[in-house]
Amino acid sequence: MSTFPIPASGRLTNIEKNSFWDWSLDGKSLTTVSGKLGRDGRKTTKKHPSEEKAASDLESKHFKKLREGFRHLHAENPGPIALQTFFAAHYTGFMSFDLQSERNELAACRSTQADPASCEIVVLDPESGSETKLVSLDVSDVSCLRWHDHRIVFQADDRVSVLDIESQKIDNFGKGGVFPHFEFDLQAGRLLSSRSGTSGPIIAVDELLTGQTLLEIDASEQERVTDHHIQHVGALAPSGKLVAICRQKGEIEIYNLDDGTNTIIRGDFPCVSKLQFHPSGEWIGLTEHYGDWRFRVWSLSDGREDSRFRELQFRFSNGIPRPTSSCFDFSFSPSGKLLALRDNGWIQIRDFHNQKELYRIEQNHVVRDTGTSGFRIHYVADGRLVTRTDRGVLTVYPPHSI
């Protein structure tokens, strides 16, 4: 197993200002060098009373430089980070980011400091971190964003919309807002969302290309739910053929869009904060929103929980095992071989099939490392892992292989 904290030495660069900032941490001593690229720069060394205070000073200075426009680039640093860049101090929902691997573009949404009732979608180069496109939106929040066929699908306020980056044309797919925190899912050109139907609120699956509705579920009862322990979530399988919806404690509804059948998986889980199908379509994973905040997996073939995942060990930031197995986010790799788990301020990368822990990556620049704040993780189509923290830092990790 490998562990990746902030490396003991490295470099941040600001291409626009032709500047660099180097650091070197040696026990209690932190040395920094800053200046113009191609020159020696100014060197400063500070001796701290302890190694912990030296590491804390490094993180503080590192974040300050990111905020000033410096970026962590893989070409200049060892370790697992392909890109790390400060995105915004004020921003929209955690899942409003995605990387389109075909054209290698990273899209994310942030609030504008000038007007809290508006925000903007920004397209970044995931190699350099430079902003290539920007589209302003007259909405207060974007809770979810995904690439689709060179366009960006996003959920803003009470509707799901499709944005053409080149023309900046926006088509609204329909008004929703049926469930609190119900984020859409998009797989194989199919969209799962909650919206207004002809006779009331519905949960629907639609073909984005044709607008054909493949599944429609009456959601009138959910509109009147006020119990904060119920968090309505849904997911599409990568094939687009299976739909999972959790809208009450201990039940996940599974719909097969090919043959029209549906089943219910039952368990002792309370409110669910996230659902995701394994790429094979054989399992479904979830994280609990209340209770023990555990990561859990169910087999779709027999509707039983896979007990192997209930025994996973989680740790405090100092490496000591935690007495509880709290997990606040997860993501399956596109191949299905890897599983990323949020372990407080760390990311565990595990072999999905034998549960072996392969890597541990420290996620820096996080205000709160517990609960659903802190940071979110998301595997993209080519196996890269993208994260976003509550301090507004975006990080891209290259694909891991096993």
C-alpha positions, 0 to 999 in steps of 0.5 A: 500500500502506498501513501501520498500526502503533500510531497516533501518538496515540489513546485507551483507555477503561475504561467501567466506571471512567469513565476514559480514557488518551490518548497522543501520540508525537512523535519521541522524546517520549511524552505521556500524559493520564489521568483521568475521562471529561469532565475534563481529566486529568493530563498527563505527557511523557517525552523518550527518548534515541531514537525507538525507545525512545519507541515501545517505551515506548508499547507497554509502557504501552499493554499495561499499560492494556489489562491494567487493563481499558482498551479500544481502540475504533474510535469514538475512534481513527483506523486499522484497529482496531475493538476491541482488548482484553486477554482473559487472561494464561493462556488456551487454544489460539490458535484458540479464538475466533470471531465470530458476525456474525448476532448480533454476538457474539465468543466466546473461551476462556480458562484460569482463574487459580484452577484450571489444570484448568478454563477458561471460554468468554466471549461479548463484544460486539465493539463495546465489548468488554464481557463478556455471557455466561460459561460455566465448563468442567471441562476443561484446554484448548480448542484450537478454537472455532466458532459454529454456529446460535447455539451454540458448537462447541468441542474440549476435551481429547479430544472435540468438544462443542456448547454452548448459551449460553442454557441452558449445556447441553453435548452431547458429540459423541464422543471423539477425540484420534486425532491430535496437534493435529488441530483440527476444522473446521465448514462448512455444518453439517458437522463434520470431526473425529477420534474413536473409531469402532465398531472403532477411531479414525476421521476422520469428517464428520458432519451436526451437525443429524442426526448422520448420518456422511457420511465415515468413514476408518480412522485406526488407523495414525495413532494409532500415529504418533510422528514429530513431523514429521507434523502431522495437519490437515484442512479442509472447503470452505465449501460443506461438499462437499469434505474435505481431510486431510493425514496424511503428508508431501507428500500431501493427500487430497481427498474429494468428499462429493457423489459419493464420489470422492477424489484425492490432491494431492502436493508437496514440502511436509513437515509441514503446520500449517494447511489451508484451502479458498479460498471458491470451492472451486478452490484449497487453501492451506497453511502448512508446519510445518517446512522453509521455513515457506512459504505455498503454494496448490494448484489442485484442478482439475489438482493443481498448485501455483500458483507465483505464491504462492511468490514473495510477499515477506516482511519484517522488522519494519523493512521490510527484505525477509527472505531466506526467505518464512516465513509462520506463519498465513493466512486467506482472506476469505469473498468469496475476494478477500482473503488475510491472511498472517502475516509475523512480527509483521505481517499482510499483506492481499493481493488473492488474484487478483493477489497485490498487497499492499494493507495491512500491519498491525502486530500489537502485544503479541506475545511471539514473532513467529516460529513457530506461537506469537505470534498467529493470524488468522481471517476471520469470515463478514462479512469482519472479521478477528480476531486473538489474541496470545500476550500474551492480546490480542484484536483485531477489524479491520473488513472491508477492501474492494477 
